[in-house]
C-alpha cells in the first residue's frame, strides 16, 4: 500500500463518486482498480462457473459448505464497472500518481512526461499533502508541501513507494513518507 504511478489517457479527468450508489460513503474521487472491467468480469465468470460446477479446493469446501450459495454471499458479487478503469492499455500514454491503499484514486494531475511529473512533485507534493496543510498539520522539512527532487526522481524511476518507511541508523529512527524514503534507500 502506498503510491504508484499509473498510466492514464491524455488529460484524464477522474470521476467523482456517485453518492446515490452508496450513501454511506463520503463524496470524493471514485476509487478505481488498475485493470479493465471486462478482464475482471471474465475472471469472475470463470470463478462462478468453477464454483457452480463444484470444483472447490478443500479450503473452499470448508469456507463454502453450501457451495455456490455461500460463495455468492461471501465473495461472489460480480465486479462493479465503476471500480475499474474505462481505458485500454494503448490509450494510456500519460503519467499520474495514485494512492493504492484502497482500489486507488489519483493524488496528482496527469502529465505527458515523467519529467513534468517530477517537477510537480517537487513543487507541490500530492493532493494528500495539500489536505494536510488545510488541516494545519506541520512538517519538519522546509519547502513543504513538495518532495525533494532526489526523492521525486527516485519515486518516478521506481514507479512505486510504500505509504511510510521507518529508517534506523546510528543517529536514531525517523519515519518518512515512502516517496521521501525512496531517496534514502539504496537503488
C-alpha positions as CSV (number, residue, x, y, z in Angstrom):
1,X,0.0,0.0,0.0
2,X,1.3,3.4,-0.9
3,X,1.8,5.4,-4.0
4,X,2.2,4.1,-7.6
5,X,2.5,5.6,-11.0
6,X,-0.3,4.6,-13.3
7,X,-0.6,5.3,-17.0
8,X,-3.8,7.2,-17.9
9,X,-5.2,8.7,-21.1
10,X,-4.1,12.2,-22.0
11,X,-5.8,14.9,-19.8
12,X,-7.6,12.2,-17.8
13,X,-10.3,13.7,-15.6
14,X,-11.1,11.2,-12.8
15,X,-14.8,10.7,-12.0
16,X,-16.4,11.6,-8.7
17,X,-18.2,9.0,-6.6
18,X,-21.9,8.8,-7.2
19,X,-23.4,9.3,-3.7
20,X,-26.6,7.6,-4.8
21,X,-24.8,4.3,-5.3
22,X,-23.5,4.2,-1.7
23,X,-24.9,7.0,0.5
24,X,-22.8,5.9,3.5
25,X,-19.5,6.9,1.7
26,X,-18.3,10.5,1.7
27,X,-18.1,12.3,-1.6
28,X,-14.8,12.4,-3.5
29,X,-13.0,10.7,-6.2
30,X,-14.3,7.3,-7.3
31,X,-11.8,4.5,-6.3
32,X,-10.7,2.5,-9.3
33,X,-8.6,-0.6,-9.7
34,X,-5.8,-0.7,-12.2
35,X,-7.5,-3.1,-14.5
36,X,-10.3,-3.1,-17.0
37,X,-13.8,-4.2,-16.1
38,X,-14.0,-6.7,-18.9
39,X,-10.9,-8.6,-17.6
40,X,-12.3,-8.6,-14.0
41,X,-15.7,-9.8,-15.2
42,X,-14.3,-12.6,-17.3
43,X,-12.3,-13.8,-14.3
44,X,-15.4,-13.6,-12.1
45,X,-17.4,-15.6,-14.6
46,X,-14.7,-18.2,-14.8
47,X,-14.7,-18.5,-11.0
48,X,-18.5,-18.5,-10.9
49,X,-18.6,-21.5,-13.4
50,X,-15.9,-23.3,-11.4
51,X,-17.7,-23.0,-8.1
52,X,-21.1,-23.7,-9.6
53,X,-19.6,-27.0,-11.1
54,X,-18.4,-27.9,-7.6
55,X,-14.7,-27.6,-8.4
56,X,-13.7,-26.4,-4.9
57,X,-10.4,-26.8,-3.0
58,X,-10.5,-28.4,0.4
59,X,-10.2,-24.9,1.9
60,X,-13.0,-23.6,-0.2
61,X,-15.3,-26.5,0.8
62,X,-14.7,-25.5,4.5
63,X,-15.5,-21.9,3.7
64,X,-18.4,-22.5,1.5
65,X,-20.2,-25.7,2.8
66,X,-23.3,-24.9,0.6
67,X,-21.1,-24.3,-2.4
68,X,-22.3,-21.6,-4.8
69,X,-24.8,-20.1,-2.4
70,X,-22.1,-19.4,0.3
71,X,-19.6,-18.3,-2.3
72,X,-22.1,-15.7,-3.7
73,X,-22.9,-14.5,-0.3
74,X,-19.3,-14.1,0.9
75,X,-17.2,-13.3,-2.2
76,X,-19.2,-13.8,-5.3
77,X,-20.7,-10.5,-6.0
78,X,-19.9,-9.6,-9.6
79,X,-17.5,-6.7,-10.1
80,X,-19.0,-3.2,-10.4
81,X,-17.8,-1.4,-13.5
82,X,-17.3,1.9,-11.7
83,X,-14.4,0.4,-9.8
84,X,-12.4,-0.4,-13.0
85,X,-10.6,1.8,-15.4
86,X,-12.5,2.5,-18.7
87,X,-9.5,2.9,-21.0
88,X,-7.5,0.3,-22.9
89,X,-3.7,0.0,-22.2
90,X,-2.7,1.6,-25.5
91,X,-4.8,4.7,-24.7
92,X,-2.8,5.3,-21.5
93,X,0.2,7.4,-22.5
94,X,0.3,9.9,-19.6
95,X,1.6,9.5,-16.1
96,X,-0.3,10.1,-12.8
97,X,0.4,9.2,-9.2
98,X,-2.3,7.2,-7.4
99,X,-2.7,6.1,-3.8
100,X,-3.3,2.3,-3.7
101,X,-4.4,1.9,-0.1
102,X,-7.9,1.2,-1.5
103,X,-8.7,0.4,-5.1
104,X,-6.9,3.6,-5.9
105,X,-7.5,7.3,-6.6
106,X,-5.2,9.8,-8.2
107,X,-3.2,12.1,-5.9
108,X,-1.7,14.3,-8.7
109,X,-2.9,15.6,-12.0
110,X,-1.9,13.6,-15.1
111,X,1.3,14.6,-17.0
112,X,2.5,13.9,-20.5
113,X,6.1,13.1,-19.4
114,X,7.8,11.8,-16.3
115,X,9.9,15.0,-16.1
116,X,6.7,17.1,-15.7
117,X,5.5,14.7,-13.0
118,X,8.8,15.0,-11.1
119,X,8.7,18.8,-11.4
120,X,5.1,18.8,-10.0
121,X,6.0,16.5,-7.1
122,X,8.9,18.8,-6.2
123,X,6.9,22.0,-6.3
124,X,3.5,20.7,-5.0
125,X,3.8,17.3,-3.5
126,X,0.5,15.4,-3.8
127,X,-3.2,16.0,-3.0
128,X,-2.9,14.4,0.4
129,X,-0.2,16.8,1.4
130,X,-2.4,19.7,0.3
131,X,-5.1,18.3,2.7
132,X,-2.6,18.1,5.5
133,X,-1.8,21.8,5.1
134,X,-5.6,22.6,5.2
135,X,-5.8,20.7,8.5
136,X,-2.9,22.5,10.0
137,X,-0.5,19.6,10.2
138,X,3.1,20.6,10.3
139,X,6.1,19.1,8.6
140,X,9.7,19.4,9.5
141,X,11.2,19.7,6.0
142,X,11.3,23.3,4.7
143,X,9.5,23.9,1.4
144,X,6.5,21.8,2.3
145,X,4.4,20.6,0.5
146,X,6.8,19.4,-2.2
147,X,9.1,16.4,-2.1
148,X,12.9,16.7,-2.5
149,X,14.0,16.5,-6.2
150,X,16.1,13.4,-5.3
151,X,13.0,11.7,-3.7
152,X,10.7,12.6,-6.6
153,X,13.1,11.4,-9.2
154,X,13.7,8.1,-7.4
155,X,10.0,7.5,-6.9
156,X,9.2,8.3,-10.6
157,X,12.1,6.0,-11.7
158,X,10.8,3.1,-9.4
159,X,7.1,3.7,-10.1
160,X,6.1,2.7,-6.5
161,X,6.6,3.7,-2.9
162,X,5.0,2.4,0.3
163,X,2.9,4.7,2.4
164,X,5.5,5.0,5.2
165,X,9.1,3.8,5.9
166,X,10.9,3.7,9.2
167,X,14.7,4.1,8.9
168,X,17.0,3.4,11.8
169,X,20.7,4.2,12.0
170,X,23.3,5.5,14.5
171,X,21.6,8.9,14.6
172,X,18.2,7.4,15.6
173,X,15.0,6.4,14.0
174,X,12.9,8.5,11.6
175,X,9.6,8.0,9.9
176,X,9.3,9.2,6.3
177,X,6.8,9.0,3.6
178,X,7.6,6.2,1.2
179,X,8.4,8.8,-1.5
180,X,10.8,10.7,0.7
181,X,12.4,7.4,1.8
182,X,13.0,6.4,-1.9
183,X,15.9,8.8,-2.0
184,X,17.5,7.4,1.2
185,X,17.4,3.8,0.3
186,X,20.0,2.0,-1.9
187,X,19.0,1.6,-5.6
